[in-house]
Amino acid sequence: MRVLGGRCGALLACLLLVLPVSEAN
């Protein structure tokens, strides 16, 4: 469960970083 939570957190963090970049493009 902790591993899945960590992966979900990483995915959310990546999305937050990618969204602004995609909007800028």
Residue frames as a rotation matrix with the C-alpha (Angstrom) as fourth column:
MET 1
0.572 0.821 0.000 0.00
0.821 -0.572 0.000 0.00
0.000 0.000 -1.000 0.00
ARG 2
0.451 -0.462 -0.764 2.79
0.152 -0.804 0.575 2.43
-0.879 -0.376 -0.293 0.86
VAL 3
-0.629 -0.710 0.317 4.52
0.402 0.052 0.914 1.68
-0.666 0.702 0.252 -2.43
LEU 4
-0.150 0.662 0.735 1.32
0.971 -0.043 0.237 2.36
0.189 0.748 -0.636 -4.39
GLY 5
0.764 0.438 -0.475 0.82
0.564 -0.811 0.159 5.60
-0.315 -0.389 -0.866 -2.46
GLY 6
-0.029 -0.869 -0.495 4.36
0.133 -0.494 0.859 6.69
-0.991 -0.041 0.130 -3.27
ARG 7
-0.697 -0.204 0.688 3.83
0.668 0.166 0.726 5.94
-0.262 0.965 0.021 -6.96
CYS 8
0.323 0.891 0.320 0.56
0.932 -0.357 0.054 7.88
0.163 0.281 -0.946 -6.99
GLY 9
0.640 -0.145 -0.755 2.30
0.304 -0.854 0.422 10.82
-0.706 -0.499 -0.502 -5.33
ALA 10
-0.475 -0.879 -0.034 5.09
0.241 -0.167 0.956 10.70
-0.846 0.446 0.291 -7.91
LEU 11
-0.433 0.390 0.813 2.57
0.899 0.119 0.422 10.59
0.068 0.913 -0.402 -10.77
LEU 12
0.673 0.719 -0.172 0.67
0.735 -0.676 0.052 13.57
-0.079 -0.161 -0.984 -9.34
ALA 13
0.278 -0.662 -0.696 3.93
0.139 -0.689 0.711 15.50
-0.951 -0.294 -0.099 -8.94
CYS 14
-0.701 -0.536 0.471 4.90
0.500 0.102 0.860 14.72
-0.509 0.838 0.196 -12.55
LEU 15
0.029 0.801 0.599 1.47
0.982 -0.134 0.131 15.86
0.185 0.584 -0.790 -13.77
LEU 16
0.754 0.242 -0.611 1.80
0.453 -0.865 0.217 19.15
-0.476 -0.441 -0.761 -11.87
LEU 17
-0.155 -0.899 -0.409 5.20
0.039 -0.419 0.907 19.70
-0.987 0.125 0.100 -13.51
VAL 18
-0.730 -0.143 0.668 4.04
0.609 0.306 0.731 18.69
-0.309 0.941 -0.136 -17.01
LEU 19
0.272 0.952 0.140 0.74
0.932 -0.224 -0.286 20.60
-0.241 0.208 -0.948 -17.10
PRO 20
0.539 -0.100 -0.836 2.33
0.022 -0.991 0.132 24.11
-0.842 -0.090 -0.532 -16.96
VAL 21
-0.569 -0.819 -0.080 4.83
-0.121 -0.013 0.993 23.09
-0.813 0.574 -0.092 -19.66
SER 22
-0.538 0.437 0.720 2.11
0.818 0.475 0.323 21.74
-0.201 0.763 -0.614 -21.97
GLU 23
0.570 0.779 -0.262 0.10
0.708 -0.627 -0.326 24.93
-0.418 0.001 -0.909 -21.45
ALA 24
0.140 -0.615 -0.776 3.15
-0.172 -0.787 0.593 27.07
-0.975 0.051 -0.216 -22.26
ASN 25
-0.836 -0.442 0.325 3.62
0.195 0.314 0.929 25.17
-0.513 0.840 -0.176 -25.52
